[in-house]
Amino acid sequence: MSYEELQHGAATVRDIAEHFGRLKERARELIDSSEASQRGFFTPTEDEQTRHLLVSYWQSRNALFELVTSFYKVDRFEPEEQQIAVTIAYAGALVLVDVARFLRENCHHRKVVRMKLNEPEPYFGIPVGTYDFVQKSLTNPVHAWHLYHASTFVAQRREQLTELAASNADVESLLAIIDRLQDRLGVTADRFVLARTRVRARSVRTRITRDLLGRALYGLQKCVSSLMADRYVKSGHLPRLPPHVETEIEALLQPGDVIVVRKEHAVTNYFLPGYWPHAALYIGSVDELRAARLHEHANIQKRWVALEGVDANRPHRVLEAMKDGVRVRSVSCPFSSDAIVILRPQLERNQIAEAIGRGFFHADKPYDFDFDFARSDRLVCTEVVYRSYEGIGGIQFNLTRRAGRLTLSAEDLLQKAIKADGFLAHAVFCPAKSPDICFEAKAVEALKATVGRKSV
């Protein structure tokens, strides 16, 4: 893991902590303004607002879950970066605990509200009883005990971290989050001792073989994964296209193509609509961008040096919004998937170059966990495509209202390709439907068989 990736991880924790702060304020306003507990039901407006808050919350929570668990392998970190990695993961775990406690403190005693939080949302794949599951995990003292070693690790290195924070704004913001939320673990001394005894009895052999760093990372992973139902993930699964498929797909990509992907057994599939949840804009290689004179484009010129430095061993790039924001990434990022679709815009080269240049206007913006297409200071993955191509060569997108917001899902893009509306389905690799890459008519048939089908 590079130091840049640690920076992105710190930014993700900070952004989501701030986002949760905004969600809390909106939730308080909704609770205070509504009389649902006395009335006995939610009005349609309150219901829509609540569903939007929940979708935003679950997505933000999933992003932190994925981030914290990605720090589990000790050998991913350079020795001098280990303390930053643990600090990022621990701060992220505290944010998860804090927002879960907020829900309990403000909603648990309100029966009508609690019932609403437990309602399923089939379109987004939210199962019934999700709120109760999170709260059950939260009140189990074993899970708080799992954070003990991370807390100890950070405390023992507090002096070094404080010195580092003087010149590193990311570390400074993480320490501020930890100081603010440390007490939110909320486990009494007697229950904490009981939890410690239970954990030791169950896993003494495993823990003896780990040093403090290993115990800290292990505890973080155990605590955070306990907040996610087992059915949401599959231990040990690493999404990856078969090497021959990856080689063939990379060879046929053209600048401006839209890449839509799916990872099996991935937490990022949950609480997003459809079988295909994620999209990225393929911008080409450095040489292709230079050949199109895009290195002179005002939106790209100032980012050119950084763009050249992205994975020097792999020249092909995408512009992609993920939990750490809108960034230029190696094509290996979307290729870390189990299934992939390549959509080709039906535009001239100069129009595609215009779209790529326009897309770069949004590079380095944060991710929008609120899924609000009415604002452009934060973007989701499909919004990169939307704001790049909308209006170019007659391409138009129909936004759909979901959970109180006008949105564009990855499957909305695929529907346009099925109808040959501005984009064509150039290639599809979907092992669930075919062991081979499908092209043209067969690609469309593969999409028709999967689009609109929610599968985990």
For each residue, the residues with C-beta under 8 A, 3 or more apart:
1: 5 6 76 77 81 85
2: 5 6
3: 6 7 78 81
4: 7 8
5: 1 2 8 9
6: 1 2 3 9 10 81 84 85 88 170
7: 3 4 10 11 170
8: 4 5 11 12 324 325 327
9: 5 6 12 13 67 70 71 85 88 324
10: 6 7 13 14 84 88 170 171 173 174
11: 7 8 14 15 170 324 325 366
12: 8 9 15 16 63 64 67 92 323 324 367
13: 9 10 16 17 64 67 88 91 92 95 174 177
14: 10 11 17 18 170 173 174 177
15: 11 12 18 19 325 366 367
16: 12 13 19 20 60 63 64 92 95 323 369
17: 13 14 20 21 91 95 177
18: 14 15 21 22
19: 15 16 22 23 56 60 369 370
20: 16 17 23 24 57 60 95 98 99
21: 17 18 24 25
22: 18 19 25 26 370
23: 19 20 26 27 53 56 57 60 99
24: 20 21 27 28 99 102
25: 21 22 28 29
26: 22 23 29 30 49 53
27: 23 24 30 31 53 102 106
28: 24 25 31 32 106
29: 25 26 32 33
30: 26 27 33 34 46 49 50 53
31: 27 28 34 106 107 110 113
32: 28 29
33: 29 30
34: 30 31 39 42 43 46
35: 38 39
36: 39 40 41 42 43 46 110 112 113 116
37: 110 111 112 113
38: 35
39: 34 35 36 112
40: 36 112
41: 36 112
42: 34 36 46 47 50 112 116
43: 34 36 46 47
44: 47 48
45: 48 49
46: 30 34 36 42 43 49 50
47: 42 43 44 50 51 116
48: 44 45 51 52 403 404
49: 26 30 45 46 52 53 404
50: 30 42 46 47 53 54 116 117
51: 47 48 54 55 121 403 404
52: 48 49 55 56 403 404 405
53: 23 26 27 30 49 50 56 57
54: 50 51 57 58 117 121 126 403
55: 51 52 58 59 121 124 126 271 371 402 403
56: 19 23 52 53 59 60 369 370 371
57: 20 23 53 54 60 61 99
58: 54 55 61 62 124 126 130 270 271
59: 55 56 62 63 271 272 369 371
60: 16 19 20 23 56 57 63 64 369
61: 57 58 64 65 96 99 227
62: 58 59 65 66 228 267 268 270 271
63: 12 16 59 60 66 67 268 323 367 369
64: 12 13 16 60 61 67 68 92 93 95 96 224
65: 61 62 68 69 96 224 225 227 228 267
66: 62 63 69 70 267 268 323
67: 9 12 13 63 64 70 71 88 89 92 323
68: 64 65 71 89 92 93 96 220 221 224
69: 65 66 72 221 224 225
70: 9 66 67
71: 9 67 68 76 77 85 86 88 89 217 220 221
72: 69 217 218 220 221
73: 76 217
74: 77 82 213 214 217
75:
76: 1 71 73 85
77: 1 71 74 81 82 85
78: 3 81 82
79: 82
80:
81: 1 3 6 77 78 84 85
82: 74 77 78 79 85 86 213
83: 86 87 153 154 157 160 161
84: 6 10 81 87 88 164 170 171
85: 1 6 9 71 76 77 81 82 88 89 217
86: 71 82 83 89 90 150 153 154 213 216 217 220
87: 83 84 90 91 154 161 171 174 175 178
88: 6 9 10 13 67 71 84 85 91 92 174
89: 67 68 71 85 86 92 93 150 217 220
90: 86 87 93 94 147 150 151 153 154 178 216 220
91: 13 17 87 88 94 95 174 177 178 181
92: 12 13 16 64 67 68 88 89 95 96 224
93: 64 68 89 90 96 97 147 150 220 223 224
94: 90 91 97 98 147 177 178 181 182 184 185
95: 13 16 17 20 64 91 92 98 99 177 181
96: 61 64 65 68 92 93 99 100 224 227
97: 93 94 100 101 138 144 147 181 184 185
98: 20 94 95 101 102 181 184
99: 20 23 24 57 61 95 96 102 103
100: 96 97 103 104 134 135 138 227
101: 97 98 104 105 138 184 186
102: 24 27 98 99 105 106
103: 99 100 106 107 108 117 131 134 135
104: 100 101 107 108 135 138
105: 101 102 108
106: 27 28 31 102 103
107: 31 103 104 110 113 114 117
108: 103 104 105 114 135
109:
110: 31 36 37 107 113 114
111: 37 114 115
112: 36 37 39 40 41 42 115 116
113: 31 36 37 107 110 116 117
114: 107 108 110 111 117 118 131 132
115: 111 112 118 119
116: 36 42 47 50 112 113 119
117: 50 54 103 107 113 114 130 131
118: 114 115 128 129 130 131 132
119: 115 116 128
120: 126 127 128
121: 51 54 55 124 125 126 271 403
122: 125 126 454
123: 273 402 454
124: 55 58 121 271 272 273 402 403
125: 121 122 269 270 271 272 273 454 456
126: 54 55 58 120 121 122 130 270 271
127: 120 130 229
128: 118 119 120
129: 118 132 133
130: 58 117 118 126 127 133 134 229
131: 103 114 117 118 134 135
132: 114 118 129 135 136
133: 129 130 136 137 229
134: 100 103 130 131 137 138 227
135: 100 103 104 108 131 132 138 139
136: 132 133 139 140
137: 133 134 140 143 226 227
138: 97 100 101 104 134 135 143 227
139: 135 136
140: 136 137 143 144 195 226
141: 144 145 187 191 192 194 195
142: 145 146 195 198 199 226
143: 137 138 140 146 147 222 223 226 227
144: 97 140 141 147 148 185 186 187 192 195 223
145: 141 142 148 187 192 195 196 199 219
146: 142 143 149 199 218 219 220 222 223 226
147: 90 93 94 97 143 144 150 151 185 219 220 223
148: 144 145 151 152 196 219
149: 146 152 153 212 215 216 218 219
150: 86 89 90 93 147 153 154 216 217 219 220
151: 90 147 148 154 155 182
152: 148 149 155 156 212 216
153: 83 86 90 149 150 156 157 212 213 216
154: 83 86 87 90 150 151 157 158 161 178
155: 151 152 158
156: 152 153 212
157: 83 153 154 160 161
158: 154 155 161 162
159: 162 163
160: 83 157 163 164
161: 83 87 154 157 158 164 165 171 175
162: 158 159 165 166 175
163: 159 160 166
164: 84 160 161 167 168 171
165: 161 162 168 171 172 175
166: 162 163 172
167: 164
168: 164 165 171 172
169: 172 173
170: 6 7 10 11 14 84 173 174
171: 10 84 87 161 164 165 168 174 175
172: 165 166 168 169 175 176
173: 10 14 169 170 176 177
174: 10 13 14 87 88 91 170 171 177 178
175: 87 161 162 165 171 172 178 179
176: 172 173 179 180
177: 13 14 17 91 94 95 173 174 180 181
178: 87 90 91 94 154 174 175 181 182
179: 175 176 182
180: 176 177
181: 91 94 95 97 98 177 178 184
182: 94 151 178 179 185
183: 186
184: 94 97 98 101 181
185: 94 97 144 147 182
186: 101 144 183
187: 141 144 145 191 192 195
188: 191 192
189: 192 193
190: 193 194
191: 141 187 188 194 195
192: 141 144 145 187 188 189 195 196
193: 189 190 196 197
194: 141 190 191 197 198
195: 140 141 142 144 145 187 191 192 198 199
196: 145 148 192 193 199 200
197: 193 194 200 201
198: 142 194 195 201 202
199: 142 145 146 195 196 202 203
200: 196 197 203 204 207
201: 197 198 204
202: 198 199
203: 199 200 206 207
204: 200 201 207 208
205: 208 209
206: 203 209 210 218
207: 200 203 204 210 215 218
208: 204 205
209: 205 206 214
210: 206 207 213 214 215 218
211: 214 215
212: 149 152 153 156 215 216
213: 74 82 86 153 210 216 217
214: 74 209 210 211 217 218
215: 149 207 210 211 212 218 219
216: 86 90 149 150 152 153 212 213 219 220
217: 71 72 73 74 85 86 89 150 213 214 220 221
218: 72 146 149 206 207 210 214 215 221 222
219: 145 146 147 148 149 150 215 216 222 223
220: 68 71 72 86 89 90 93 146 147 150 216 217 223 224
221: 68 69 71 72 217 218 224 225
222: 143 146 218 219 225 226
223: 93 143 144 146 147 219 220 226 227
224: 64 65 68 69 92 93 96 220 221 227 228
225: 65 69 221 222 228 233
226: 137 140 142 143 146 222 223
227: 61 65 96 100 134 137 138 143 223 224
228: 62 65 224 225 232 233 267
229: 127 130 133 232
230: 233
231: 456
232: 228 229 267 270 456
233: 225 228 230 237 265 266 267
234: 237 264 265
235:
236:
237: 233 234 264 265
238: 336
239: 263 264 266 336 337 338
240: 335 336 337 338
241: 245 246 249 335 337 338 340 429
242: 245 246
243: 246 247
244: 247 248
245: 241 242 248 249 340 429 437
246: 241 242 243 249 250 335
247: 243 244 250 251
248: 244 245 251 252 437
249: 241 245 246 252 253 335 340 342 427 429 437
250: 246 247 253 316 331 335
251: 247 248
252: 248 249 342 426 427
253: 249 250 257 259 282 284 316 331 342
254: 257 282 284 344
255: 282 283 284 288 289 292 352 353 356
256: 281 282 283 284 344 345 347 352 353 355 356
257: 253 254 281 282 342 343 344 345 426
258: 279 280 281 282 342 343 344 345 385 413 423
259: 253 279 280 281 282 318 334 340 341 342 343
260: 276 278 279 340 341 343 410 413 414
261: 276 278 279 280 334 337 339 340 341
262: 269 275 276 277 278 337 338 339 340 430
263: 239 266 268 269 278 336 337 338
264: 234 237 239 338 339
265: 233 234 237 269 456
266: 233 239 263 269
267: 62 65 66 228 232 233 270
268: 62 63 66 263 272 277 278
269: 125 262 263 265 266 272 277 456
270: 58 62 125 126 232 267 456
271: 55 58 59 62 121 124 125 126
272: 59 124 125 268 269 277 278 409
273: 123 124 125 277 402 409 411 454
274: 277 409 410 411 451 452 453 454
275: 262 411 450 451 452 453 454 455
276: 260 261 262 339 341 410 411 414 450 451
277: 262 268 269 272 273 274 409 410
278: 260 261 262 263 268 272 334 337 381 410
279: 258 259 260 261 381 382 384 385 410 413
280: 258 259 261 318 319 320 329 333 334 381 384
281: 256 257 258 259 318 319 320 356 359 384 385 388
282: 253 254 255 256 257 258 259 316 317 318 331
283: 255 256 289 317 318 319 328 356 359
284: 253 254 255 256 288 289 292 316 317 356
285: 288 289 315 316 317
286: 289 290 307 308 315 317
287: 290 291 315
288: 255 284 285 291 292
289: 255 283 284 285 286 292 294 295 300 307 317 356
290: 286 287 293 294 295
291: 287 288
292: 255 284 288 289 349 353 356
293: 290 296 297 353
294: 289 290 297 300 353 356 357
295: 289 290 300 301 304
296: 293 300 301
297: 293 294 300 301 357 360
298: 301 302 357
299: 302 303 357 358 360 361 363
300: 289 294 295 296 297 303 304 307 357 360
301: 295 296 297 298 304
302: 298 299
303: 299 300 306 307 328 360 363 364
304: 295 300 301 307 308
305: 308 309
306: 303 309 310 328
307: 286 289 300 303 304 310 317 328
308: 286 304 305 312
309: 305 306 312
310: 306 307 317 328 329 330
311: 314 329 330 332
312: 308 309
313:
314: 311 330 331 332
315: 285 286 287
316: 250 253 282 284 285 330 331
317: 282 283 284 285 286 289 307 310 328 329 330 331
318: 259 280 281 282 283 328 329 330 331 333 334
319: 280 281 283 326 327 328 329 356 359 360 363 384 388
320: 280 281 326 327 329 333 334 381 384
321: 325 326 327 367 368 379 380 381 383 384
322: 325 327 329 333 367 381
323: 12 16 63 66 67 367
324: 8 9 11 12 327 367
325: 8 11 15 321 322 364 365 366 367
326: 319 320 321 362 363 364 365 366 367 379 384
327: 8 319 320 321 322 324 363 364
328: 283 303 306 307 310 317 318 319 363
329: 280 310 311 317 318 319 320 322 332 333
330: 310 311 314 316 317 318 333
331: 250 253 282 314 316 317 318 334 335
332: 311 314 329 335 336
333: 280 318 320 322 329 330 336
334: 259 261 278 280 318 320 331 337 340
335: 240 241 246 249 250 331 332 340
336: 238 239 240 263 332 333
337: 239 240 241 261 262 263 278 334 340
338: 239 240 241 262 263 264 431
339: 261 262 264 276 429 430 431 432
340: 241 245 249 259 260 261 262 334 335 337 427 428 429
341: 259 260 261 276 414 417 425 427 428 429 430 443 447
342: 249 252 253 257 258 259 425 426 427 428
343: 257 258 259 260 413 414 416 417 423 424 425 426
344: 254 256 257 258 423 424 426
345: 256 257 258 351 352 355 389 393 395 422 423
346: 393 420 422 423 424
347: 256 351 352 355 392 393 395
348: 351 352 393
349: 292 352 353
350: 353 354
351: 345 347 348 354 355 392 393
352: 255 256 345 347 348 349 355 356
353: 255 256 292 293 294 349 350 356 357
354: 350 351 357 358 392
355: 256 345 347 351 352 358 359 388 389 392
356: 255 256 281 283 284 289 292 294 319 352 353 359 360 388
357: 294 297 298 299 300 353 354 360 361
358: 299 354 355 361 387 388 392
359: 281 283 319 355 356 362 363 384 387 388
360: 297 299 300 303 319 356 357 363
361: 299 357 358 387
362: 326 359 365 376 379 383 384 387
363: 299 303 319 326 327 328 359 360
364: 303 325 326 327
365: 325 326 362 376 377 378 379
366: 11 15 325 326 377 378
367: 12 15 63 321 322 323 324 325 326 378 379 380
368: 321 371 372 375 378 379 380 383
369: 16 19 56 59 60 63
370: 19 22 56 378 405
371: 55 56 59 368 380 402 403 405 407
372: 368 375 378 405
373: 383 386 399 405 406 407 408
374: 405 406
375: 368 372 378
376: 362 365 379 383 387
377: 365 366
378: 365 366 367 368 370 372 375
379: 321 326 362 365 367 368 376 383 384 387
380: 321 367 368 371 383 407
381: 278 279 280 320 321 322 384 385 410
382: 279 385 386 407 408 409 410 412 413
383: 321 362 368 373 376 379 380 386 387 408
384: 279 280 281 319 320 321 326 359 362 379 381 387 388
385: 258 279 281 381 382 388 389 408 413
386: 373 382 383 389 390 397 408
387: 358 359 361 362 376 379 383 384 390
388: 281 319 355 356 358 359 384 385 392
389: 345 355 385 386 392 395 397 422
390: 386 387 395 396 397
391: 394 395 396
392: 347 351 354 355 358 388 389 395
393: 345 346 347 348 351 422
394: 391 422
395: 345 347 389 390 391 392 422 423
396: 390 391 422
397: 386 389 390 408 412 416
398: 412
399: 373 406 407 408
400: 406 407 408 409 412
401: 404 405 406 407
402: 55 123 124 273 371 405 407 409
403: 48 51 52 54 55 121 124 371
404: 48 49 51 52 401
405: 52 370 371 372 373 374 401 402
406: 373 374 399 400 401
407: 371 373 380 382 399 400 401 402
408: 373 382 383 385 386 397 399 400 412 413
409: 272 273 274 277 382 400 402 412 413
410: 260 274 276 277 278 279 381 382 413 414
411: 273 274 275 276 414 415 451 452
412: 382 397 398 400 408 409 415 416
413: 258 260 279 343 382 385 408 409 410 416 417 423
414: 260 276 341 343 410 411 417 418 425 447 451
415: 411 412 418 419 451
416: 343 397 412 413 419 421 422 423
417: 341 343 413 414 420 421 423 424 425 444 447
418: 414 415 425 444 447 448 451
419: 415 416
420: 346 417 423 424
421: 416 417
422: 345 346 389 393 394 395 396 416
423: 258 343 344 345 346 395 413 416 417 420
424: 343 344 346 417 420
425: 341 342 343 414 417 418 428 440 443 444 447
426: 252 257 342 343 344 439 443
427: 249 252 340 341 342 437 438 439 443
428: 340 341 342 425 437 438 439 442 443 446 447
429: 241 245 249 339 340 341 434 436 437 438
430: 262 339 341 433 434 438 446 450
431: 338 339 434 435
432: 339 450 455
433: 430 438 446 449 450
434: 429 430 431 438 442 446
435: 431
436: 429
437: 245 248 249 427 428 429
438: 427 428 429 430 433 434 442 443 445 446
439: 426 427 428 442 443
440: 425 443 444
441: 444 445
442: 428 434 438 439 445 446
443: 341 425 426 427 428 438 439 440 446 447
444: 417 418 425 440 441 447 448
445: 438 441 442 448 449
446: 428 430 433 434 438 442 443 449 450
447: 341 414 417 418 425 428 443 444 450 451
448: 418 444 445 451
449: 433 445 446 453
450: 275 276 430 432 433 446 447 453
451: 274 275 276 411 414 415 418 447 448
452: 274 275 411
453: 274 275 449 450
454: 122 123 125 273 274 275
455: 275 432
456: 125 231 232 265 269 270
